[in-house]
Amino acid sequence: MSTPTIKETPAFYDHFDRHAHGKGLKGATTHYCPGCGHGLIQKFLAESISELGLQDRTVLVSPVGCAVFMYYYLDTGNTQAAHGRAPAVGLGHKMANPDSIVISYQGDGDLASIGMAEIMHAAQLGIPISVIFVNNAIYGMTGGQMAPTTLTGQVSSTTPFGRGRMEGTPLRMAEIIAQLDAPIYVERTAIFNQKGRKATKRAIKKILQLQEEGRGFGFVEVLSECPTHLKMSPLDAEKWVEEEMTKVFPLGKIKDETVEPWFAPKKPSFDAEEVLGVLDTTAEAAERFCQTFPTHLDPDDVSLKLAGAGGDGAQTAALLLTQSAINEGFDATHIPSYGPESRGGTSYADVHVAREEVLSPGSPHPHILAAFNAPSLAKFGPTVRDGGTIIYDSSVIADVPPGISDRVTVFGVPCTEIAISLGRPVVKNVVALGALQEASNLLTADSILGAVRKALASKCAMIPMNEEAFEWGARAVREGFSHLPEV
């Protein structure tokens, strides 16, 4: 049987528009370097898709790496994933459309380095998707750095004297995946000779077939040449793969289990009425107190940032604000950020309250900032937009740092002192909410307290103290005191 040409393989585009707009000789060539294995592997993939009649069902997930432009070549459904996240994106496609044939195509840096968590989760989950792992023992696209699969002693731009003990040993991904319970087919092949090329085509077709039949997760690792970063001719690169790579990465089937077809989930519905029909809509609607959107702050969208050290309650306060706004019928979002600084530094939450729809959930230049510690005020105070408002805990922040616009209104509120006086230091975030509401008139006191009461429904004894904390925060702003007055 003759090898199919591009035109006989419908899964390939007739012309590749990335090059010369698909015109002339360049319109029939890829961006891969001479001797690179990607083109041959993708040829086998396209042939397998066509031979199995899967073109109209296939969703190809392209990686970050040398194959990043793969969607210019294969006439299938295509999607792009962030570096390493192709299996996670692929699972999303598979669950949204169980009849689709999902192929995650990844290189060694993409899959075995930044994407290790994603490939391990997808493999152990075992949902039928097909993963093609191209191992050329180097970071190709980014400049020839050492990859997880770089051989011991191999020179790279980051191991100029060769990979040594301090850089660890190469990862054998096929063996790692095969040790997991869920994958049903794992094979390592190579393309340095005709026997290996036939095995590669056969293995790729096999994992697509297993997916089509709903049997399980398939993984094919292909040893591939990178003449550019090996600084070899294509023939010498093939010889190097055969003589050196196969010593570390032996070829052959590693796992081949017979599994009956099992994957037949109910197709998800995207019809709004049908989805709402299965939800419990009998719950009583939250009472609303706001007469109108707070246009005195912004015509359409108010942004807030709440920041402090771990344990300050900034995240909880942000959630309470978000829930309060939703109860009032506004669109609201809460995006937390737990950085490595969260203990003693600053972690924060961005909140948006929009009249109709939040278009971007980040708050790089908030209308309102609540800062519970000095690093948070120093970091985010200068980002508050002109006309905005800052609430800070004057119990622990002695001075307002420079850099804050003089067109921002700043309130020092003794949140921690008030909370301690009430007997519960943890309610300082509710003190801050009272101060925030009083200073900005964002919603209403009843709106926010309603969310607080609902959150404490299982701890009713805590409600009066939180109500008192809220009122003390509001009073601190009204009366202008930054330290707890003598009672």
Secondary structure, DSSP 4 states (H G I P E B T S, - for coil): -PPP-STT-TTB-SS-TTTGGG-TGGGG--SSPTT-SHHHHHHHHHHHHHHTT-GGGEEEEE-SSTTTTGGGTB-SEEEE--TT-HHHHHHHHHHH-TTSEEEEEEEHHIIIIITHHHHHHHHHH--S-EEEEEE-SS-TTTTS---TTPPTT---SS-TT---GGG-----HHHHHHHSSS--EEEEEE-SSHHHHHHHHHHHHHHHHHHHTT---EEEEEE---HHHHTS-HHHHHHHIIIIIHHHS--EEEEE--------PPPPP--HHHHHHTS---SPPPP---SS--TTT-SSEEEEEEEESTTS-HHHHHHHHHHHHHHTT-EEEEEEE--TTTTTS-EEEEEEEESS--S----SS-SEEEESSHHHHHHHGGGSPTT-EEEEETTT--SPPTT--TTSEEEEE-HHHHHHHTT-GGGHHHHHHHHHHHHH--S-HHHHHHHHHHHTTT-GGGHHHHHHHHHHHHHHHHHT-SSPPP-
